[in-house]
Amino acid sequence: EAEVAQSPRYKITEKSQAVAFWCDPISGHATLYWYRQILGQGPELLVQFQDESVVDDSQLPKDRFSAERLKGVDSTLKIQPAELGDSAMYLCASSLEGTADTEAFFGQGTRLTVV
Amino acid sequence: AQSVTQLDSQVPVFEEAPVELRCNYSSSVSVYLFWYVQYPNQGLQLLLKYLSGSTLVESINGFEAEFNKSQTSFHLRKPSVHISDTAEYFCAVSEIQGAQKLVFGQGTRLTINP
């Protein structure tokens, strides 16, 4: 069964260091999302891609976060420098079209701990 | 902008008992409504969704949710729960127009006790 792949599953980093997460969406899915889920809260959208273009990055802290999807397939989310408050689960999701009624499929996430 | 409130952060129930997980939303525009489930150590999975038509929607594993526009609610129910239903449940909305942008509630942790 096709699934969204994320790596690493867990990451511990020291504050002020750089960290990167990788996501491979389901084959053929044009839309890719990165969400952040802080412990005890629901996921919040950070950035949405349609193919290689950013559709929405209004909630992405652009001073330290960056995201790219160069060939319109897999994607990387980077944080530099990491801060203690960045500790969270980072979820990647993909959907076939990205319209409001289309199901989004989520990966297992990368749990980041900043120490 | 939209917001979603899940009124219970944790719900413990006994196996085979009924359960209701409450969800209220706020939006100035029309929205689609979703329930996602997150089993331990797994990603979120779509449980059910309301797009249009009948206000009562069902999942394949016995859950149902009813869209109530006047009360802006989308409560999730199951008449008899199983141990395997232990998970975190997230209610979410998305504006009908434009690209999907899911706005999630805080989640409700459902714990089934034998």
Interface residues (C-beta under 8 A of the other chain):
Chain A: V4 T31 G40 Q41 G42 P43 E44 L45 Q48 Q50 V55 D56 L91 A93 S95 G98 T99 A100 D101 T102 E103 A104 F105 F106 G107 Q108 G109
Chain B: V4 Q6 S9 Y32 Y36 N41 Q42 G43 L44 Q45 L46 K49 L51 F90 A92 S94 E95 I96 Q97 G98 A99 Q100 K101 L102 V103 F104 G105 Q106 G107
